[in-house]
Amino acid sequence: MFEVDRVDRIADILFGVATAKGLIGYDPLAKRVDTRPDFLSQPLDKVCRRAFDRGEPLWSALVVSSSSGRPSSGSYGLARKMRPEYDALSDDELWAQERERCYVAGS
């Protein structure tokens, strides 16, 4: 599977997750795109950068760890880098706002 195809597939899956107002774990997402969970960081980064350029939410807000039920720390860092308005927010506030952006975009 080419990287671009994987990025497109991840974006499609996350849009569906947003439509259902849900979350998806790294493991189930990795299985759906035929990769390992620890190989998702680059494709998720590409999904978010492309979405940001299109005025869309950062879809990685919907991908969570099975152990914590939250996105990875890298997700918060990327969000703060792309949206300076998040600098003053706690991780919980940032996650809630970006998750809501996803849900609004998916409705």
Long-range contacts (C-beta under 8 A, 24 or more apart in sequence): 1-33, 1-34, 3-42, 3-43, 3-46, 6-33, 6-34, 6-35, 6-43, 7-43, 7-46, 7-47, 7-50, 9-33, 10-40, 10-43, 10-44, 10-47, 10-59, 11-47, 11-50, 11-51, 11-59, 14-47, 14-59, 14-60, 14-62, 14-63, 14-102, 15-59, 15-105, 15-106, 16-106, 17-62, 17-102, 17-106, 18-57, 18-59, 18-62, 18-102, 18-103, 18-105, 18-106, 18-107, 19-106, 19-107, 20-106, 21-103, 21-106, 21-107, 22-62, 23-62, 23-63, 23-64, 23-69, 24-62, 24-63, 24-64, 25-63, 25-64, 25-65, 25-66, 26-63, 26-64, 26-65, 26-66, 26-72, 27-66, 29-63, 41-72, 41-74, 44-75, 45-78, 48-78, 48-82, 49-82, 52-82, 56-105, 57-98, 57-101, 57-102, 57-104, 57-105, 58-82, 58-83, 58-98, 58-101, 58-102, 59-102, 61-95, 61-98, 61-99, 61-101, 61-102, 62-99, 62-102, 70-95, 71-95
